[in-house]
Amino acid sequence: MTNSRQVIAMIRSHVAGDSEQFLSIAEHIAADAVRSGKTKVADEIKEIVEAIRKAAADKRPNRPIPIGLPRGELAGLVRATYPEIHLADLVLGQDLRRRIVRLIREHRESAALEERGLEPRRKFLFSGPPGTGKSMTASAIAGELGLPLFTILLDGVITKFMGETAAKLRLVFDAMHNVRGVYFFDEVDALASRRGADNDIGEARRMLNSFLQFLEEDQSRSVIIAATNHRALLDPAIFRRFHSAFVYARPTAEEARQVLRNHLLNFKVDAFDWASIDGLTSGLSQADLVAAAEDAARDAVLDNSGVLTSEVLYRSLQDRISIHRE
């Protein structure tokens, strides 16, 4: 049932302190046991794995774990969090959700891939308009994998001094080797704009070249996600450094309704005039919809004894629309 590769992989993951990889291998062994008809053994392994995951979740610190490098060097470059959200909390298009689920499965079942000489994909590009769920997806991936989310603070990384940006990028990529996590470069076009852009200067070219080199050479086990609101601004050379690209769009009417419902769970909304509300959601991002739902909820609590009506939500959506028109 258990082969020598699995045993070796479990020992390596234990020595490395990679509990998630260790448990992933255990789950794969349980799956092999089921196929071999040894369901009792499989059930026992699954119970142990579930108990370990639950204990780990209960002990998870409220503040981010140390990043593994001197604080002074990384202070101002990285923000660390432990996301509690999961993929089920997100409203995504069917195809996009399917691809994200596959991404997560590759890392959860990495032992099965490694047995065949394969590795999970680790480098991803998210592109789409602001507020469409790119950052939330990065958080959900970290939450699903039980990994910390390290958001790269580009305003701390990018400097006007020759060579300093590359040195700071090196610190970040070194951290990926020291602490496995999801590393999120938001608005990556600040680092990776086209080399022929009008604002291109020598240091900008060096900065791009350094980022491309570090990204290509990275052999860590961390997940790297870069996000951009302006895909057309990216230098073409960056695309081949990523294993996959995901394109985000503003939600459809059906998806927009689901976003609103998800953020109004404490209110009765079934009898709402959803047809009229749907007519206002076109062109709004998920972030806009969440803000409108929260504004409507506040109005209901403060001005209407906790009762939310279609009219209140309708007015909140109109307010969000007016913001974009100003």
C-alpha positions in Angstrom: 0.0 0.0 0.0 2.6 2.6 1.1 5.6 2.7 -1.2 9.1 3.8 -0.5 8.7 7.2 -2.2 5.9 8.1 0.1 7.9 7.1 3.2 10.9 9.2 2.0 8.6 12.1 1.1 7.0 12.0 4.6 10.4 11.9 6.3 11.6 14.9 4.3 8.5 16.9 5.0 8.8 16.1 8.7 12.5 17.1 8.8 11.6 20.3 7.0 8.8 21.1 9.4 6.3 21.2 6.6 3.3 19.8 8.3 0.9 20.6 5.4 3.0 18.5 3.0 3.2 15.7 5.6 -0.6 15.6 6.0 -1.0 15.7 2.2 1.1 12.6 1.8 -0.9 10.9 4.6 -4.2 11.7 2.7 -2.7 10.2 -0.4 -1.8 7.0 1.5 -5.4 6.9 2.8 -6.7 7.1 -0.8 -4.4 4.2 -1.8 -5.8 2.2 1.1 -9.3 2.8 -0.1 -8.4 1.6 -3.6 -6.8 -1.5 -2.0 -10.0 -2.3 -0.1 -8.4 -1.4 3.3 -11.2 1.1 4.3 -10.6 0.7 8.0 -7.0 1.8 7.7 -8.0 4.6 5.4 -10.7 5.8 7.9 -8.2 5.8 10.7 -5.6 7.8 8.8 -8.3 10.3 7.8 -9.4 10.7 11.4 -5.8 11.4 12.5 -5.3 13.9 9.8 -8.5 15.7 10.6 -7.7 15.8 14.3 -4.2 17.3 13.5 -5.7 19.9 11.2 -8.2 20.9 13.9 -5.6 21.1 16.6 -3.4 23.2 14.3 -6.3 25.6 13.6 -7.1 26.0 17.3 -3.4 26.8 18.0 -3.0 29.2 15.1 -1.7 32.6 16.4 -3.8 35.7 16.1 -0.8 37.6 14.7 1.3 36.6 11.7 4.2 34.2 12.3 7.7 35.5 12.0 8.8 35.7 8.4 12.1 34.0 9.1 14.5 36.8 8.3 15.6 39.7 10.5 12.7 42.0 11.1 14.7 45.1 10.3 15.4 44.1 6.7 11.9 43.1 5.8 10.0 45.8 7.8 8.2 47.9 5.3 8.5 45.3 2.5 6.0 42.7 3.5 2.8 42.5 5.4 1.9 39.1 6.9 -1.6 37.8 7.7 -3.3 34.6 8.3 -6.5 34.7 6.2 -9.6 33.0 7.6 -11.6 33.2 4.4 -12.1 30.3 2.0 -13.0 29.8 -1.6 -16.6 29.2 -0.7 -16.8 32.8 0.6 -16.0 34.2 -2.9 -18.4 34.7 -5.7 -16.6 33.8 -8.9 -17.5 32.8 -12.4 -17.8 29.0 -12.9 -14.7 28.6 -15.1 -12.6 30.8 -12.9 -13.7 28.9 -9.8 -12.9 25.6 -11.4 -9.4 26.7 -12.2 -8.8 28.0 -8.7 -10.0 24.8 -7.2 -7.6 22.9 -9.5 -4.7 25.1 -8.3 -5.5 24.4 -4.7 -5.8 20.7 -5.3 -2.4 20.6 -6.9 -0.9 21.9 -3.6 -3.0 19.8 -1.3 -2.2 16.6 -3.3 1.4 17.6 -4.2 2.7 14.2 -3.0 0.7 12.4 -5.8 2.3 14.7 -8.4 5.8 14.3 -7.0 5.5 10.5 -7.2 5.3 10.9 -10.9 8.0 13.5 -11.2 5.6 16.5 -11.3 5.2 19.6 -9.3 2.3 21.8 -8.5 2.2 25.1 -10.4 3.3 28.0 -8.1 3.4 31.2 -10.1 0.2 32.9 -11.2 -0.9 36.2 -12.8 -4.3 37.7 -11.9 -5.5 40.5 -14.1 -8.8 42.4 -14.3 -10.5 45.7 -13.3 -10.1 46.9 -9.7 -12.4 45.3 -7.1 -13.1 42.1 -9.0 -11.8 39.7 -6.4 -8.1 39.3 -7.2 -6.8 40.1 -3.7 -9.6 38.1 -2.1 -8.7 35.1 -4.2 -5.1 35.3 -3.0 -6.4 35.4 0.6 -8.7 32.5 0.0 -5.9 30.4 -1.6 -3.8 31.0 1.6 -6.8 30.2 3.7 -7.5 26.9 1.9 -3.9 25.8 2.1 -3.4 26.9 5.7 -0.5 29.2 4.7 0.3 32.7 5.7 -0.3 35.4 3.1 2.6 37.8 2.6 1.6 40.9 0.7 4.5 42.7 -0.9 4.4 46.4 -0.1 5.8 47.8 -3.4 6.0 51.4 -2.1 8.6 50.0 0.3 10.4 47.9 -2.3 10.7 50.4 -5.1 13.2 53.2 -4.6 14.9 55.8 -6.8 18.4 54.7 -5.8 20.4 52.5 -8.2 20.4 48.9 -7.2 18.4 49.3 -4.0 15.2 48.0 -5.5 16.9 44.8 -6.7 18.4 44.3 -3.2 15.0 44.6 -1.6 13.5 42.2 -4.1 16.2 39.7 -3.3 15.2 39.9 0.4 11.6 39.1 -0.5 12.5 36.2 -2.8 14.9 34.8 -0.2 12.0 34.9 2.3 10.0 32.6 0.0 12.6 29.9 0.6 12.7 30.4 4.3 9.0 30.5 5.0 6.5 28.8 2.7 3.5 30.9 2.1 1.4 32.8 -0.5 3.4 35.8 -1.7 1.2 38.5 -3.3 2.5 41.2 -5.5 -0.5 43.6 -6.0 -0.4 46.2 -8.8 2.7 44.4 -10.2 2.7 46.8 -13.2 4.7 49.1 -10.9 7.5 46.6 -11.2 6.9 45.1 -14.6 5.7 47.8 -17.0 6.8 47.6 -20.6 10.4 48.4 -21.1 9.5 50.8 -23.9 7.1 52.9 -21.8 7.4 56.6 -22.0 8.5 56.8 -18.3 11.2 54.2 -18.9 14.6 55.0 -17.4 17.7 53.0 -16.7 16.8 52.1 -13.2 13.2 51.1 -14.3 14.8 48.6 -16.8 17.1 47.2 -14.1 14.2 46.9 -11.7 12.1 44.9 -14.3 15.1 42.7 -15.3 15.7 41.9 -11.6 12.1 41.0 -11.0 12.0 38.8 -14.1 15.2 37.1 -13.1 14.2 36.4 -9.5 10.8 35.2 -10.6 12.3 32.8 -13.2 15.0 31.5 -10.9 12.7 30.9 -7.8 12.7 27.3 -6.8 10.9 27.7 -3.4 7.7 25.8 -2.5 5.8 29.1 -1.9 2.9 30.2 -4.1 3.6 33.5 -6.0 0.7 35.6 -7.2 1.0 38.9 -9.1 -2.0 41.0 -9.8 -2.6 43.9 -12.1 -5.5 46.1 -13.1 -3.8 47.0 -16.3 -2.6 43.9 -18.1 -1.8 45.9 -21.3 0.9 47.8 -19.3 2.9 44.7 -18.5 6.1 43.9 -20.3 5.5 40.9 -22.6 8.5 39.1 -21.1 6.7 38.7 -17.8 4.0 36.4 -19.1 6.2 33.4 -19.7 7.5 33.5 -16.1 4.1 32.5 -14.8 2.6 29.0 -14.9 -0.9 30.2 -15.4 -2.9 33.5 -15.9 -6.4 34.2 -14.5 -8.6 36.9 -15.9 -11.2 38.6 -13.7 -14.2 40.5 -14.8 -17.0 42.5 -13.2 -19.8 40.2 -11.9 -22.8 39.2 -14.0 -26.2 40.2 -12.7 -26.6 36.8 -11.1 -23.2 36.9 -9.5 -23.8 40.5 -8.3 -27.1 39.4 -6.6 -25.2 36.6 -4.8 -22.5 39.0 -3.6 -25.3 41.3 -2.1 -27.0 38.3 -0.5 -23.8 37.0 1.0 -23.3 40.3 2.7 -26.9 40.7 3.9 -27.2 37.3 5.7 -28.6 38.9 8.8 -31.5 40.5 7.0 -34.6 39.1 5.3 -34.1 39.8 1.6 -36.1 37.1 -0.2 -39.1 39.5 -0.9 -36.9 42.2 -2.4 -37.6 43.7 -5.8 -34.5 42.0 -7.2 -35.4 42.8 -10.8 -35.0 46.5 -10.1 -31.9 46.0 -8.0 -30.3 43.9 -10.8 -30.7 46.8 -13.1 -28.4 48.9 -11.0 -25.5 46.3 -10.5 -24.3 46.3 -14.1 -20.7 47.7 -14.2 -20.2 47.6 -10.5 -17.3 45.6 -9.1 -17.5 43.2 -6.2 -15.9 45.8 -4.0 -18.7 48.3 -4.9 -21.4 45.7 -4.2 -19.9 44.8 -0.8 -19.7 48.5 0.1 -23.3 49.1 -1.0 -24.6 46.1 1.0 -22.7 47.3 4.1 -24.0 50.8 3.7 -27.6 49.5 3.4 -27.1 47.4 6.5 -25.9 50.4 8.5 -28.9 52.5 7.3 -31.3 49.7 8.3 -29.8 49.4 11.8 -29.6 53.1 12.5 -32.6 54.4 10.7 -35.1 51.6 10.4 -35.0 49.5 13.5 -32.9 46.9 11.9 -35.3 46.3 9.0 -33.8 46.3 5.5 -35.9 47.1 2.5 -35.4 47.1 -1.2 -35.5 50.8 -1.3 -32.6 51.2 1.2 -30.4 48.8 -0.8 -31.5 50.5 -4.1 -30.4 53.9 -2.7 -27.1 52.5 -1.5 -26.4 51.1 -5.0 -27.3 54.5 -6.5 -24.8 56.1 -4.2 -22.0 53.8 -5.4 -22.9 54.5 -9.0 -22.7 58.3 -8.3 -19.2 57.9 -6.9 -18.0 56.6 -10.3 -19.7 59.4 -12.1 -18.1 62.2 -10.1 
